[in-house]
């Protein structure tokens, strides 16, 4: 049976070019700084993000945690959105492991945090208050329909951060999707950030890994934090080789995923009992709802799976679908046919 997996872009398998690069990678001890393939990946990532240096880490969660621990002290506070991945899906690691407080303000439907809310959340310089140390943004914003933050917004938040002497961190797990959606380089979107992460293992299809980018001094401190978190890898060039291929070959094709996501959203909008606004779909993430009495998200997901289409249920009645390089335009047509069959 034909299977179309729309649960996430994390399900991507490495390309043949990645597998070949991995099998022939020159390696060394990365903790000693002697893995030439890791070093090349870190230099490439830093250049693409417009930063001085980069650091290869095991995951996006580790990357975000490294950035928080490297720039905030115990008792400090981070301002972030109430729907931020750092808050909802990373076990609040900065609080658990670093004693760092997370102060939430509302995310808007497009993933932004209103500048006035950020201003209001900055603590005064007062012995009664914890110190505000960082603002954290997410680009694209996963839960908010994969919405991209544009350069004008990033510039506004960057100005707020500088005025208050704060660090600006960007969880850029899908920052290359954001860049493709708004028509600028990833470096333009990251220029205000003191630290930025991005994933190699989502739409870029590498098997594992994320990058941390920032100043040389920040990355030096981040290496220490990565080590204490157990993230010191040895002959990691085997993994880094796939990351190099991902940055070389997979960035420019992300627009195809966005087009397929829009096509999926427009098709779903024509099916009865499905609630979706296709105009909200800007990148590769599609959220929608089912509005049929007695039909739950889990039940519909099982029915779709039985027909070969996998989506991510978000109980009680919501779903997330994410396009990726394994899913073609023809696959979207087939998936929509399955939706019509199951809901007919």
N, C-alpha and C positions, 0 to 999 in steps of 0.2 A: 504493500500500500504506500502511496506517495505521502510523505510527511513534510509539513511546512512548519518550522519551529519559529514562532514569533514571541516566545517568552522573554527573550532578552538578547542584546547584542553580545553578551558574555558567552553565548553558546558557540560562537564562531570557532571554526577549526583552522589551524595554521595552513597557509597555502603551500603548494609544492615548492615554491621558491624559498619560503621560510624553512621548510624541512631540509632542503639542500644546504642552505646557509648554516643551519644548526649543525649539520653533520660534518661540515668542514671548518667550523669556527676555530680560530686560534685562541687559546685560553691561557690563563694564569691565575694567580691568587688575587682575587679582587680586594680582599681586606688589606693586602699589602699594596694595593694600587697597581698590580702587575698584570691585570687582565686587559690586553689591548682591545678586545672587542667591546668589553664593558666601557672602557675609556672612550672609545669612538662613539658609542651610543650616547654617553653622557654629554660629550661635546656637541653632537648633532642635535640633541634635545635642547640644550641650552641655546644654541644658535637659532633654532626654529622658534623658541619662545622669547628671544631677545634678552637673554640673561647671561651672566658671567659663567655660570657653572651648573652642572646637573648631577643628579644622584639616582642610581637605579635601585628601586625597592621592590619588594615582593608583590605589593598590592596597593590599590588606591587608598584603602583604609590605613595601611601602614604609612603611606606618604602623607596623608592629612595629619596623622598623629605625630609624625616626625616634625612637621612644620609647626604644629602647635607647641610641642614640648621644646623645640629649639628656640622659640621666640617668646614664650610666656613662662613666668615663674609660678611656683605654688602660691595660690591665693589671688592670682590675676584673673581677669574676666575677659571673655570673648563675646562680642556681639554677633549674632547670626540669625537667620530666618527660622521660623518655627517649623518649616518643612524641609530644612536642610538635611542632606544625607548624613552629615557629621553628627547631627542630633538624632535622627530617626533610625539609622541603620549601622552605626559604628560603635554601639554600646557606650557612647559618651566617654571614649577612652581617655581624653584629656582630663576629665574629672576623676575617672577611676585610677589612672596611673600617675597623673601629674598634679592633682589637687587644683585644677583650673576650673573656674565657674563658666557656665554657658548661659548667657543672657539672651533670651529669644525675643524677637520682634516679628510682627506678622509678615509672611511672604505674600505678595500680591499674586494674582492669577498668572502673571507673566514671569514669575520668579524673582522679581525685584523686591528689595526692601526700600521703602520710601526714605529718601534722604532725611526728612524731618524726624522719622522714627529713629534713625541711627543717631542723629544729633541728640535727641531726647534720652537715648539709652546710655550715652557716654557719662560715666560717673564724674562728679566734681572732684577736684584735688582736695580731699578732706580726709582726716584721719579716721573718720567713721566709715569710710567707704572702701571697698575693694578697688584695685586699680584696673581701669579698662586698659587692655593692652593690644587688642586685635579686633578687626572686623573681618568676618569670613563670608565670602560670597560663593555661589555655585553656578558654574557656567559650562554647559547648559544646565538648566534646573530640572532634575529628573522628575520629581513629583508634579511640578507645574508644567506638564505637557512637553517636557524637553525644551522649554523656552530658552532662547539665547539672550544673553545680555549684550547690548551693543557698546561701542566705544564711548559714546556720549555719557551713558550711565556710568561706565567704569571710571571715566574722568571725574565725574561728579563725586563718586564715593572716594576716589583717590585723593581729591582735594580735601574732603572731610577728614580722612585719615591723617594726612600731612598736617592739617591745622591743629589737630588734637594730639599729634605725636604718636599715632597708633600705627601698628603694622596692618597691612592689608594682605590677607591670604585668599587665594582663589582655588577652590576645589574645581579644577578644570578637567574632571574625568573625561568629558566629551568636548573639550575646548576646540578641537579641530572641527567638530560638527557645528559648533557655534560660529567659528570663523567662516565655514562654508555657507552657513545660513545668512550671515550679515554681510558677506562679501569683503572681508578684510583678512589680514594675516592673523595667525594665533599670537604673534608677537605684539600686534597692535592691541589685541584684547587683554594681553597680560602686562602691558607696559607700566601700569600703575601698581602692580602687585609686588610686594616684597617676597612673596613665596607663591608658587603655583605648582599644582600637580596635574598630571594627565595620565590616563590609562592607555596602555598598549594592547590590552586584552579585551577591549570592547569592539567598537566598530573597526578598529585597526587590525583586529584579528590575530594578534600575536597570542601564543599559548599562555603566557603569564607575564606579569610585571607592570609597573607604573614608574613614572619619572617625577622627581622633585627638582625644581629649577629656581634659582635665585642668585644672589651675590656670592662671590667666592667665600667670604667669611661665613655667610649663612650656611652654605653647603658644607664647609668644614665642621661647623657645629652639628649639622644634621647627620654627618657620618658618625659622630659620637652617639647621637640619639639612636640612629639605626642599629648600632652595635648593641646597645643596652636592651633594645627591643628584640634581640635575637635575629636581626636582619642582615648580619654580616655573611654574605655568600662568598664562596670560594671560586671555583671555575665556572663562574656565572656567564661567561661569554657564550656558552651554548644557548642560553636563553636570550642574551642580549643580541645575538645575531638575528634572531627572529624579529626583535624590536627594530633593528636597523632596517630590515626589509619592510616592516610595517610602515615606518616613516618615509621610506623611499617610494613605496608602491601603492599604499592604501589610502593615503590622505586625500589625494585628488579625486577619488571615486566616491567619497561620502555623499556627494550630491545625488547620486543614484538612489541611495537609501532614503534620502529625504523625499525624492519624487515618488518612490514606492509607498512611503508612509502617507503622503498626501492622497495618493490614489486609493489606498486602503480606507482612509478616513472618508473620502467622498463616496466610496462605495457603501460603507457602513451607514452613512447618513441616509441612504435611500432604502434601507431595510427597516420595516416596521418594528417597533418596540426597542430600537437602539437609539440612544441619545448621544449625540456627538456634534461638536461644532468644528467642521474641517478647517475653518479659518484660524483656529488656535494651533494647528499642527505646523510647526516650522522646521523640525528636524526629523529624527528617526523614531520618535516616541509618540505613541497614539494611545490616549486614554479614552474610554467610552463606558457607557452604562447600559444595562438591560433594564427595561421597565415592563416586565410581564408578570402578572400575579402568579405566585407560586414557583417562579423560576429564579433560583439563586445563581450567583456567579460561579460557585463551585460546580453546580449541576450542569450549567451550560458549558463550562470548560471541559467537563468530562464527555459531554456529547460531541463537542468539537474534536476532542482528542481521539475519540473512537472513529472519527472520519478523517483523521490524519492532520488536523490543524491544532497546534498547541499555542495557547495564549495564557497569560498570567492573571488568574482571578484575584480581585481585591475585594473581599467580602464587605458588605453583603451583596452589592450589585454592580461593582465596578471591575474593569479589566485594564490591563496594560498590554499593548502589543508593540514590539520593537523590530524594525526592519534591520537587515544586515546583509552582508555580501553573499550569503547563501540563498537569499530570497530574491527572485527575479520578478519582473513585471508580470510575467505569465503566472508565477506562483501567487501573486496577489489576486489575479483573476480567479484562479482555482480556489483560493481561500475564501473569497467573497461568495463563490458558488456554494461552498460548504456552509457558510453562514446562512445563505438563503434557504438551503435544504433543511438545515436543523431548525430554523425558526419559521419555516413555511407553514 
